[in-house]
Amino acid sequence: LAYTGDAAHPVRPTGEGTALAFEDAVVLGRAVARHGLGVEALRAYERERYEPVRLISEKIRRAADAFYKSKGDTVGYDAK
């Protein structure tokens, strides 16, 4: 089982989620073409996507936090 797009890494609605889904599909397709259907392909997909998705997710989180904080809105804002 492989999750892609927002099922794998939901982000706030900034447009980045759509791009991530397309990137996931390309990377997963290449991994399956290279390794066949199986665990090896899924691990290759995971290795290739983890860091880029983590960086983008953090960037979106920081931008959203700054936006809500600047509006004085604490609803849905996790003030850590």
Protein Blocks (a to p, Z undefined) as FASTA:
>chain_A
ZZehjlloccddehlmmmmmmmmmmmmmmmmmmnopafklmmmmmmmmmmmmmmmmmmmm
mmmmmmmmmnopaghpacZZ
